[in-house]
Amino acid sequence: MSRTKTQPLRVGIAGAARGAGFVAGLRSVADEALLHAVYDPDRDARKRFAAEHGVEVECESYAHLLDHADLVVVSSPQHHHVPQAVAALDAGIHVLSEVPAAVSLEQAYDLLAACRRSSARYMLAENYCYIRSNLVVREMARRGVFGELYYGEGEYLHELKGLSRHADGRPTWRYYWQHGRAGHPYPTHSLGPLLQWFGDRVTAVSCVGTGRHTAPEFELDDTVLLLCRTSRGALLRIRYDTLSNRPHLMDYYSVQGTEGGYEAARAAGEQPRVHVQGRSPAGSWEPLDTYAEEFLPDRYRQPPPGAVGHWGADAWPIVEFVKAVQGGTDVPVDIYAALEMSLPGVVSERSYAENGAWLHVPDPRMMTAGIGTEPGREAPLA
């Protein structure tokens, strides 16, 4: 759908619970986008959302939502992300999708084909890329402060057993789609920042787990380790655990390069730290904040008012997407980056089933979805 920059985009949100995290960001770009409609299959949930956030249109179906939106935020359960994104893109409606981008290789092909044939824009809302400390490290990595990066770690340890069932005991979507799958079903929070720092993509993965001890009713192991080899030979270690009885550690990262490294805080009272060869005291760490003034980009210094979710990071994806759509600029996490963050998790399930075998991860830029076979009818690649 074509609109001039002077017209605010009508924004529709699919999924009331997760969609609330985008409201603060939308309010900060109110001259460019307006929260206009909400859809949730739970009637009470959508009514509460509409009342709390002043939403004009409550929709009883996703198709109804598309009738009232120029841009949709797909914040529904993860297995719905691709079908809902494809429907919007085919209608010429821009899509900001929650994570992960896809839950299967088939879905990845469908989504890529839709992006290639649509005039609308797509972006993955990977909010962990916008955590303040991650933004500082990203800029340091891009400027070569750590030298050549060759090793990185990401850990998402977030006990979620209680979200697997409704109050009456019925399974929720998480029971099946996050805890009912062996492998790594939710990789983008860990991989997203790392891939931005490394400027690289994963070419092969090996996935193993500890077995099921804490909650053996689920298919997911208590702890899953995903090893990733990148196109330039770096090694990434991703740890995932949503079942073990332990405090949360949802945002741990470390990175090592030829000229220094970074380690996030692991416990309360600690702070992120860096060592830069020739700049830090010999053999010593420094607080990351020592480098924030120099390396934190100006536009991220003050989160939008009311942005509190995930350390203030939740607001940035919708802000950046709206500005890219209205300004005609590149989106920060496009379809290719979205699949690069998501496909290692898809492939991890087969690796796990094959006892940790190293398996190839497709390059989304080489996937033929939507290319076509008839001369003169190929979809554009950009």
Backbone torsions as a table, in degrees:
resi	resn	phi	psi	omega
1	MET	NA	129.3	-177.9
2	SER	-95.7	127.9	177.8
3	ARG	-138.9	149.6	177.6
4	THR	-77.7	159.8	-177.9
5	LYS	-64.3	-24.3	-178.2
6	THR	-75.0	-14.6	179.6
7	GLN	-93.7	123.1	175.5
8	PRO	-62.9	140.5	175.9
9	LEU	-73.0	134.9	172.9
10	ARG	-81.1	119.9	-176.0
11	VAL	-104.2	130.0	173.9
12	GLY	-114.0	139.3	-179.4
13	ILE	-112.7	127.3	175.8
14	ALA	-104.8	107.8	-178.2
15	GLY	110.5	96.7	-172.2
16	ALA	-67.7	-41.1	-173.6
17	ALA	-64.5	-55.7	-178.6
18	ARG	-76.6	-23.7	-177.7
19	GLY	-68.5	-20.8	-177.7
20	ALA	-61.4	-26.7	-178.5
21	GLY	-67.7	-13.1	-177.9
22	PHE	-95.0	-8.5	-171.6
23	VAL	-65.8	-45.2	-178.8
24	ALA	-59.9	-41.8	178.4
25	GLY	-63.1	-42.0	179.2
26	LEU	-62.6	-40.7	-180.0
27	ARG	-63.2	-28.0	-179.2
28	SER	-77.9	-12.8	177.3
29	VAL	-122.5	38.3	-173.5
30	ALA	-62.2	-23.0	177.9
31	ASP	-76.9	-13.7	-177.8
32	GLU	-114.4	-19.8	-178.2
33	ALA	-152.5	143.1	-176.8
34	LEU	-129.2	125.2	175.2
35	LEU	-67.3	112.0	-167.8
36	HIS	-116.2	-32.1	-173.1
37	ALA	-147.4	155.4	177.6
38	VAL	-139.6	141.4	172.9
39	TYR	-128.1	135.0	170.4
40	ASP	-152.9	135.7	179.3
41	PRO	-63.3	-20.3	176.2
42	ASP	-86.0	108.2	-175.3
43	ARG	-57.1	-44.0	-178.8
44	ASP	-64.5	-38.4	-179.6
45	ALA	-64.4	-44.0	-178.9
46	ARG	-70.4	-32.8	177.5
47	LYS	-67.0	-41.3	177.5
48	ARG	-62.7	-44.3	-179.7
49	PHE	-61.1	-46.3	-178.4
50	ALA	-63.0	-41.7	-179.6
51	ALA	-67.9	-41.6	-176.7
52	GLU	-69.3	-35.8	-172.4
53	HIS	-110.2	8.1	176.4
54	GLY	65.6	40.8	-178.9
55	VAL	-84.5	132.0	-173.3
56	GLU	-74.4	-39.9	-171.3
57	VAL	-118.4	122.8	172.1
58	GLU	-99.0	127.5	-173.8
59	CYS	-109.9	136.7	-179.1
60	GLU	-90.0	-7.6	177.9
61	SER	-148.7	162.1	177.5
62	TYR	-68.2	-37.4	177.0
63	ALA	-59.5	-39.2	177.2
64	HIS	-63.0	-40.1	178.1
65	LEU	-59.7	-42.1	-178.2
66	LEU	-64.6	-24.5	177.2
67	ASP	-71.9	-14.4	-173.9
68	HIS	-122.5	23.3	-175.6
69	ALA	-142.2	145.7	168.2
70	ASP	-101.8	-19.1	179.1
71	LEU	-144.3	131.0	177.5
72	VAL	-115.9	141.6	171.2
73	VAL	-100.8	113.1	-179.4
74	VAL	-89.8	94.8	-178.1
75	SER	-117.1	32.9	179.3
76	SER	-85.9	175.5	174.3
77	PRO	-54.4	149.0	-164.2
78	GLN	-62.8	-26.8	179.3
79	HIS	-73.9	-13.0	176.6
80	HIS	-91.9	-10.4	-173.8
81	HIS	-55.8	-49.9	-176.4
82	VAL	-69.7	-50.8	179.2
83	PRO	-55.7	-40.9	-179.3
84	GLN	-72.1	-38.3	177.7
85	ALA	-64.3	-43.4	-179.4
86	VAL	-62.1	-44.2	179.6
87	ALA	-60.2	-41.3	179.3
88	ALA	-68.3	-47.8	-178.6
89	LEU	-60.1	-40.0	179.1
90	ASP	-67.7	-20.6	176.2
91	ALA	-93.0	5.4	-179.9
92	GLY	76.1	25.3	-177.2
93	ILE	-107.6	132.0	-178.6
94	HIS	-67.2	149.6	-175.0
95	VAL	-130.0	124.3	165.4
96	LEU	-109.6	114.0	-173.1
97	SER	-105.0	137.0	168.2
98	GLU	-63.8	170.7	-175.3
99	VAL	-97.2	153.8	-8.2
100	PRO	-76.3	171.0	-178.5
101	ALA	-67.9	-37.7	-175.8
102	ALA	-151.4	155.6	-178.9
103	VAL	-111.3	2.1	178.2
104	SER	-155.4	163.5	177.5
105	LEU	-65.6	-36.1	178.0
106	GLU	-62.2	-43.7	177.2
107	GLN	-62.8	-39.4	179.7
108	ALA	-60.3	-42.3	177.2
109	TYR	-63.1	-44.2	-179.1
110	ASP	-61.3	-43.7	-178.5
111	LEU	-66.9	-44.3	-179.4
112	LEU	-62.7	-42.2	178.7
113	ALA	-61.8	-42.2	179.8
114	ALA	-63.8	-41.7	178.6
115	CYS	-63.0	-38.9	-177.1
116	ARG	-71.7	-30.1	-177.8
117	ARG	-94.0	-9.7	-174.4
118	SER	-93.6	150.4	172.7
119	SER	-85.5	-8.6	-178.0
120	ALA	-87.2	167.6	-176.7
121	ARG	-102.5	153.4	178.4
122	TYR	-131.3	140.2	174.2
123	MET	-146.2	145.2	173.8
124	LEU	-92.1	130.9	-176.9
125	ALA	-88.5	62.6	178.8
126	GLU	-81.7	92.7	-172.6
127	ASN	-68.7	-25.0	-178.4
128	TYR	-65.2	-19.9	175.1
129	CYS	-67.4	-15.0	-175.2
130	TYR	-109.0	7.6	171.8
131	ILE	-62.7	137.4	-171.3
132	ARG	-52.1	-49.1	-178.8
133	SER	-62.8	-36.4	179.2
134	ASN	-67.7	-33.8	176.6
135	LEU	-66.3	-38.6	178.0
136	VAL	-65.1	-47.2	-179.1
137	VAL	-64.5	-38.7	178.6
138	ARG	-57.9	-45.3	-179.2
139	GLU	-68.5	-38.1	176.8
140	MET	-62.5	-42.5	179.6
141	ALA	-65.2	-42.9	-178.4
142	ARG	-65.3	-29.0	178.8
143	ARG	-90.1	4.4	174.6
144	GLY	78.7	17.6	-177.2
145	VAL	-61.6	-36.1	-179.0
146	PHE	-90.2	4.5	-177.2
147	GLY	75.1	-148.2	177.8
148	GLU	-80.8	120.1	-179.5
149	LEU	-79.9	132.5	-179.4
150	TYR	-132.2	-8.2	179.5
151	TYR	-149.9	139.8	177.2
152	GLY	-148.2	156.4	178.9
153	GLU	-132.8	146.5	172.1
154	GLY	-142.0	135.6	-179.6
155	GLU	-131.9	133.1	175.4
156	TYR	-125.3	97.2	-177.1
157	LEU	-115.5	104.5	-167.2
158	HIS	-148.1	94.5	-175.6
159	GLU	-63.9	118.6	-172.1
160	LEU	-130.0	18.8	-176.4
161	LYS	-56.1	-37.1	-176.4
162	GLY	-66.0	-17.7	179.7
163	LEU	-90.8	4.1	-178.8
164	SER	-85.0	-12.1	179.0
165	ARG	-137.1	148.1	171.7
166	HIS	-72.2	169.8	-179.3
167	ALA	-58.2	-30.0	-179.5
168	ASP	-88.1	5.5	176.2
169	GLY	97.0	-10.9	179.3
170	ARG	-68.1	141.5	178.1
171	PRO	-64.3	140.8	170.5
172	THR	-90.1	177.8	179.1
173	TRP	-62.5	-30.1	179.5
174	ARG	-64.8	-29.9	179.6
175	TYR	-54.7	-40.4	-176.8
176	TYR	-93.6	-44.4	-168.2
177	TRP	-91.6	-18.2	174.6
178	GLN	-114.0	-36.7	-178.7
179	HIS	-105.6	-6.6	-178.1
180	GLY	-101.7	14.7	-177.3
181	ARG	-129.9	133.9	178.8
182	ALA	-89.7	125.6	-174.4
183	GLY	132.4	-151.9	177.9
184	HIS	-117.1	101.3	-174.3
185	PRO	-87.2	-1.1	-169.1
186	TYR	-147.9	65.1	-166.5
187	PRO	-89.8	-12.1	-164.3
188	THR	-72.9	-27.7	178.7
189	HIS	-63.3	-35.1	178.4
190	SER	-84.6	-45.8	-175.1
191	LEU	-74.4	-33.4	-174.6
192	GLY	-54.2	-59.0	178.4
193	PRO	-60.1	-42.9	-177.8
194	LEU	-60.0	-44.8	-179.0
195	LEU	-65.8	-33.5	175.2
196	GLN	-67.5	-38.5	179.8
197	TRP	-68.0	-41.8	-176.8
198	PHE	-79.8	-19.6	-176.0
199	GLY	59.0	42.3	-168.2
200	ASP	-143.3	174.4	175.8
201	ARG	-130.8	156.3	179.7
202	VAL	-82.8	131.0	179.7
203	THR	-107.2	-22.0	-179.2
204	ALA	-155.1	148.9	179.8
205	VAL	-134.9	154.3	170.6
206	SER	-132.7	127.9	-174.7
207	CYS	-126.9	128.1	177.1
208	VAL	-136.6	166.5	-179.4
209	GLY	-143.8	173.1	-176.4
210	THR	-84.8	-9.7	-168.4
211	GLY	91.3	174.7	-174.8
212	ARG	-105.0	114.2	-176.1
213	HIS	-123.2	-51.5	-174.6
214	THR	-71.8	-43.4	-176.4
215	ALA	-139.6	75.5	-173.1
216	PRO	-66.4	-6.6	176.8
217	GLU	-68.0	-21.1	-177.9
218	PHE	-90.9	157.7	174.5
219	GLU	-78.9	-27.4	-178.0
220	LEU	-70.2	135.5	173.9
221	ASP	-69.2	157.8	178.3
222	ASP	-56.5	-51.4	175.8
223	THR	-125.7	135.0	178.0
224	VAL	-118.2	135.7	174.0
225	LEU	-113.5	128.3	177.9
226	LEU	-118.1	113.3	174.4
227	LEU	-92.9	135.1	-177.1
228	CYS	-127.8	130.5	173.0
229	ARG	-103.3	131.5	-177.7
230	THR	-95.6	171.4	-176.0
231	SER	-64.8	-24.3	178.3
232	ARG	-100.6	11.6	172.3
233	GLY	92.0	4.7	177.5
234	ALA	-73.7	159.2	179.3
235	LEU	-117.3	130.2	176.3
236	LEU	-118.6	136.9	176.9
237	ARG	-116.8	119.6	-176.7
238	ILE	-114.9	125.1	178.4
239	ARG	-111.6	133.4	-177.0
240	TYR	-132.7	130.4	-179.0
241	ASP	-155.4	112.1	176.7
242	THR	-118.4	14.3	-175.3
243	LEU	-122.4	-30.4	-174.5
244	SER	-66.3	148.2	178.3
245	ASN	-83.3	99.2	-175.4
246	ARG	-166.2	160.2	174.1
247	PRO	-63.7	156.9	179.6
248	HIS	-68.2	145.3	166.4
249	LEU	-143.7	81.8	-167.7
250	MET	-91.5	-7.4	-171.2
251	ASP	-141.7	45.4	177.9
252	TYR	-91.6	134.4	175.8
253	TYR	-142.5	152.7	165.8
254	SER	-145.7	156.6	179.5
255	VAL	-147.3	144.1	179.0
256	GLN	-131.2	133.3	176.3
257	GLY	-131.6	179.3	-177.1
258	THR	-68.5	-19.6	-177.4
259	GLU	-116.4	9.4	178.2
260	GLY	152.1	-176.1	-176.0
261	GLY	-154.2	174.3	-178.4
262	TYR	-137.2	142.8	173.3
263	GLU	-137.8	128.5	175.4
264	ALA	-74.9	167.5	175.8
265	ALA	-69.3	144.4	179.6
266	ARG	-108.1	-16.2	-175.5
267	ALA	-151.3	163.5	178.4
268	ALA	-57.1	138.1	-179.8
269	GLY	92.5	-16.5	176.2
270	GLU	-87.7	167.0	176.2
271	GLN	-137.9	152.8	177.5
272	PRO	-57.7	145.7	-174.8
273	ARG	-141.2	154.4	179.5
274	VAL	-135.8	156.3	168.2
275	HIS	-131.7	125.0	179.3
276	VAL	-120.3	117.5	-177.5
277	GLN	-57.8	128.9	178.3
278	GLY	83.1	-4.5	179.6
279	ARG	-124.6	-43.6	175.6
280	SER	-77.8	155.1	173.8
281	PRO	-56.0	142.8	-175.8
282	ALA	-53.7	127.8	175.9
283	GLY	69.5	17.1	-174.4
284	SER	-128.1	154.5	172.6
285	TRP	-92.5	157.3	171.6
286	GLU	-126.1	151.6	174.0
287	PRO	-62.0	138.6	176.8
288	LEU	-56.8	-33.5	-179.1
289	ASP	-58.7	-22.6	176.2
290	THR	-57.8	-27.7	-174.7
291	TYR	-104.4	-4.2	-173.5
292	ALA	-64.0	-42.6	-177.3
293	GLU	-60.5	-36.1	-177.5
294	GLU	-80.7	-34.6	-167.9
295	PHE	-114.0	-14.2	177.9
296	LEU	-75.7	118.8	179.9
297	PRO	-57.8	142.9	-174.2
298	ASP	-56.7	-37.8	-173.0
299	ARG	-68.4	-14.3	-179.1
300	TYR	-105.2	7.9	-174.3
301	ARG	-70.6	-27.6	-179.2
302	GLN	-130.8	108.9	177.7
303	PRO	-62.4	154.7	176.5
304	PRO	-56.8	148.4	179.3
305	PRO	-54.7	133.9	178.7
306	GLY	84.8	-0.3	179.9
307	ALA	-81.9	100.1	-176.0
308	VAL	-118.2	-22.9	-176.4
309	GLY	-65.6	136.1	179.5
310	HIS	50.4	54.2	174.1
311	TRP	61.6	32.6	178.1
312	GLY	85.5	2.9	-174.3
313	ALA	-81.9	-20.7	-171.4
314	ASP	-62.6	-29.8	-174.2
315	ALA	-74.0	-28.1	-169.4
316	TRP	-66.2	-39.6	-178.5
317	PRO	-58.5	-44.8	-179.2
318	ILE	-69.6	-36.2	177.2
319	VAL	-60.9	-48.7	-176.8
320	GLU	-69.4	-34.1	179.6
321	PHE	-68.8	-45.9	179.1
322	VAL	-59.3	-44.6	-178.3
323	LYS	-66.4	-35.2	178.0
324	ALA	-68.5	-43.1	179.3
325	VAL	-64.2	-48.2	-177.7
326	GLN	-70.2	-31.5	-177.8
327	GLY	-94.2	-6.9	-179.4
328	GLY	69.3	27.8	179.4
329	THR	-102.6	171.5	180.0
330	ASP	-67.3	143.4	174.6
331	VAL	-81.8	148.2	-176.3
332	PRO	-66.3	-36.3	-179.2
333	VAL	-126.4	85.7	-176.3
334	ASP	-79.8	-174.2	-175.2
335	ILE	-59.9	-37.6	-178.8
336	TYR	-69.5	-45.6	176.5
337	ALA	-63.6	-37.8	179.4
338	ALA	-60.5	-43.8	179.8
339	LEU	-74.0	-32.2	175.8
340	GLU	-63.3	-32.0	176.9
341	MET	-78.7	-26.0	-172.0
342	SER	-99.9	-37.5	-173.6
343	LEU	-62.4	-34.0	176.3
344	PRO	-56.9	-34.8	176.8
345	GLY	-68.6	-39.6	177.8
346	VAL	-61.1	-47.3	-178.5
347	VAL	-70.2	-26.2	-177.8
348	SER	-59.5	-30.7	-178.4
349	GLU	-64.6	-40.4	178.7
350	ARG	-72.9	-37.7	176.7
351	SER	-60.4	-44.1	178.1
352	TYR	-59.6	-43.9	-179.4
353	ALA	-64.5	-22.7	179.6
354	GLU	-104.8	32.3	174.2
355	ASN	58.2	40.5	175.3
356	GLY	83.7	16.4	179.6
357	ALA	-57.6	141.2	174.8
358	TRP	-74.4	121.6	-176.9
359	LEU	-124.3	148.5	-179.3
360	HIS	-70.5	138.7	173.3
361	VAL	-106.2	122.9	-177.3
362	PRO	-60.8	146.9	173.3
363	ASP	-86.8	114.0	-176.0
364	PRO	-60.9	-25.2	179.3
365	ARG	-70.7	-17.5	179.4
366	MET	-103.5	-4.7	179.0
367	MET	-71.0	138.1	-171.1
368	THR	-89.7	4.0	179.9
369	ALA	-54.2	125.5	176.9
370	GLY	79.8	1.3	-179.4
371	ILE	-74.0	-39.0	-179.3
372	GLY	88.3	164.9	-177.3
373	THR	-125.3	-9.6	-177.7
374	GLU	-94.0	132.9	-179.4
375	PRO	-55.2	135.1	176.8
376	GLY	83.7	-2.0	-176.8
377	ARG	-119.8	10.7	179.2
378	GLU	-66.5	142.4	175.8
379	ALA	-76.1	151.8	177.7
380	PRO	-66.1	150.1	-177.6
381	LEU	-91.2	-14.7	-177.6
382	ALA	-102.8	NA	NA
